């Protein structure tokens, strides 16, 4: 197995929204804000080369939305999904599977693109199977008002219309210490394990990879940045913040006990961390770049 970080494009989000009720004087210690109160956010996806499978976890925002839409997100840097794949010697058409942790636009927007004459949409990865789970798909295609602006139909429906969509089977239970101390949820078709978290959105899926002698967990929005390690530091975007806290607590305790390597999708400045127990709770132990571990 080989792993490649795929940088799908950096952007900015309001720091207050990213940290909910936590005072700015606290969260700016780890995530500095600009004059508009915006903090740096990455869209760091992960490409897994394993035998004849080439699986991409999440796809970033994509580039098909309007100039007005992107104007809200203050994109910065030169990274794009296409350039990052090319950097590692791959093309979109090489991808066999696209695994979406959940269907918010900043995680799946790059999965779908305009067709040639911009009269409609088509899968950006024409040879890939797209993976979600049935519970989350139903949640995203019949969105509540709070998440309606994050579940964009043009990002989602073409997956099903193309015939390329499949669902991950398996237990749909939320994170529990029992699940975490076992081998997670097995029997996925993608040669990695998955567990589910419901605080951010219904049935978000977090891949757990066995890489050499390490457990690498793709954290998606259970832990957006290293600055979110303190339990009360929960995003204002979470639909069930009081569920996110115990989910995060159970996960982080096991991550510290078992020395998991946490791949941070949204942290623009910390790519992978391990954690440890301290008097203040679970905190950072070590920080790694992807190059430290994947080469």
Secondary structure as GFF3:
##gff-version 3
##sequence-region A 1 295
A	DSSP	beta_strand	2	7	.	.	.	ID=ss1
A	DSSP	beta_strand	11	14	.	.	.	ID=ss2
A	DSSP	alpha_helix	15	19	.	.	.	ID=ss3
A	DSSP	alpha_helix	24	27	.	.	.	ID=ss4
A	DSSP	beta_strand	38	41	.	.	.	ID=ss5
A	DSSP	beta_strand	44	50	.	.	.	ID=ss6
A	DSSP	beta_strand	53	57	.	.	.	ID=ss7
A	DSSP	alpha_helix	67	71	.	.	.	ID=ss8
A	DSSP	alpha_helix	81	87	.	.	.	ID=ss9
A	DSSP	three_ten_helix	92	94	.	.	.	ID=ss10
A	DSSP	beta_strand	97	99	.	.	.	ID=ss11
A	DSSP	alpha_helix	105	108	.	.	.	ID=ss12
A	DSSP	three_ten_helix	109	111	.	.	.	ID=ss13
A	DSSP	beta_strand	112	114	.	.	.	ID=ss14
A	DSSP	beta_strand	121	123	.	.	.	ID=ss15
A	DSSP	beta_strand	129	132	.	.	.	ID=ss16
A	DSSP	alpha_helix	134	141	.	.	.	ID=ss17
A	DSSP	alpha_helix	153	161	.	.	.	ID=ss18
A	DSSP	beta_strand	165	167	.	.	.	ID=ss19
A	DSSP	alpha_helix	177	181	.	.	.	ID=ss20
A	DSSP	beta_strand	193	197	.	.	.	ID=ss21
A	DSSP	beta_strand	204	211	.	.	.	ID=ss22
A	DSSP	beta_strand	214	218	.	.	.	ID=ss23
A	DSSP	three_ten_helix	226	228	.	.	.	ID=ss24
A	DSSP	alpha_helix	241	258	.	.	.	ID=ss25
A	DSSP	beta_strand	261	263	.	.	.	ID=ss26
A	DSSP	beta_strand	272	278	.	.	.	ID=ss27
A	DSSP	beta_strand	281	288	.	.	.	ID=ss28
A	DSSP	alpha_helix	290	294	.	.	.	ID=ss29
###
